[in-house]
């Protein structure tokens, strides 16, 4: 197994309440987005990079967006992939523009104001949750992991995000 995206990686992020369409596509220009090291978020002691939450503590933005890249030497050699997420509260994960994982989010279309299904708190906030993901969506060379994190309530005290991706290769 090889870790192609370790926890504590650098991400571009957008914390302005709405985002341009196509933000999850590999060709999207995120050059104007701020950069920070994970875990990213606000309100918890373990956060390395603080992101904004909007103009009001009682009515925070529901969604925050994150993007990073990682390299795959030979996609045809990858036999399995495991994505691990540390998310407070819910997330939809895209790889190269395609939805890869959805956690603690409702089915159907996800909008900027779609609430996460449940509040994540206590010991859950520092836990990584593992997902076996489809390695056929990877490409040889640069891959783009794009994640939208959603709050369960508009007055949430915290938000957190980090990820780790390991590949099994032959």
N, C-alpha and C positions, 0 to 999 in steps of 0.2 A: 504494500500500500504506500502511496505517496500523497502527502498533503500539498495540494496545489493552492489552497487558500487557507492560511492559518488564522486562528483567532487573533484578534488584535491587529488586523490588517487595516490599511488606509482605504477610505471610501470618499467619494464625492457625495454630497448630500444636498437636499433641497427642503427647506423648512418654511416655505412661504404660503402654505395652505392650499394652493393649487399648483399643478404642474403641466407643462406642455405635453400635448399628445405625442406619442412615439418615444417618450422618455425611457422606456424599457428596451428599445431597439439597440442593436449593437452599433449602428451608425449615428446614433444621437450625439450631438455635440454638448457635452456637459462641462465644457471648459470654463464656464462662468460660475459653476457650482463651487461652494467652499469645499475644502478637503479636511478630513480629520481622521484620527486613529480610533478604532473600536476598542471597547464598547462606546458607542455614541448614544446620546440621549440627554435626559435631564432629570434632576430630582433624586438621584441615588449616589451614594458615596463611591461606587465602583466605576462610574462614568468617566472616561478619559477625555472625550470631546463633547462639550455641551452644544446642543442644537437649540434653536429657538422654538417657541411654542405658540407664538402669536401675540396679539395685543392685550389679551386678558387672561388672568389666571383662572377665572371662572368659566371661560369659554375658549379653550385652547383648540388649535388646529387638530383635526382628527387624524390626518395623514402626514407622514414624513417619508421622503424618498431617498434611497441610497443606491449607489452604483460603484462597482469596482471591476477590475479585470484580472484574469489569471491566464496562464499559458498551459496548453496541453501539447506535448511533443508529438504524439501520434494518436489521434482519436480512435483509430482502428484497433489499437492495442488495449484500450480501456474495456474491461469486462464488467465493472460495477462502479457505482458512485454513491457516496454517502454524504449528504448535506446535513450539518448540524446547526440549528438555530438557537440563539439566545434572544428571545423576543418578549417585550412587554408592550403591548398586549397581543396583537394578532399581526399576521404577515401574509402577503402574496409575493412569491419569489418567481422571477423570470430568468431564463438563461437564453441569451442571444435573441431576445424578443418573444420567447414562448413561455407561457406559464409552466412552471416546474413543480412548485409546491404551494399549497395553501394550508395555513395553520391558524386555528382559532378564528376563522373568518366564515361568514355565511356562503352558501352556494350562490351562483348567479353572478350578475354583473357587479363589479366593485366600483364604487364612486369615491370621490375624495371625502365624502361625509359618511361613508359606510362604517358603522361601528364594529369593532371586534366582538366576537360572540360572548366572551367572558373576560373578566378582569384577571390579570396575572399579578399575584402579589406574594409577599413572604418569600419562602425558600425557592419558589418557582422562578423568581426573577433572575437568579444566577445559574439556572440550569440550562444546559444545552439539550435540545430535543433532536433526535436523529431521524432522518428520512432516507430510505433507499430511493434514489432518483434515476431516471432514465438517462444512461450515458450516451444514447444515440443523438441527443440534442447538442452534444459538445461538438466543437470543430477543432481541427488541428490548427494550432496557433493561438491567437488571442480570443478569449471568451469573455463575455460581459454578463456579470451577475447583477441583476437589478431587483431591489426589494422595496416594497412599500409596506411601512409599518403603520398600523391603525390602533387608535385608542379605543377602549370599551366605553368610556364616558368622556364628555367634553371638559370636565374639571379634574381630570386625572392628575395626581401629584407627580407622576414620573413616566418616563419612556425610556426604553433601552433596546439596543440592537447590537448583535455581533453574529458572526457566522464562521463556519469551518467546513472545508470541502476536501474529502479524501477520495482518491481513485485507486481501484485495483486494476493492475495491468498485467498482461502476460508477456 
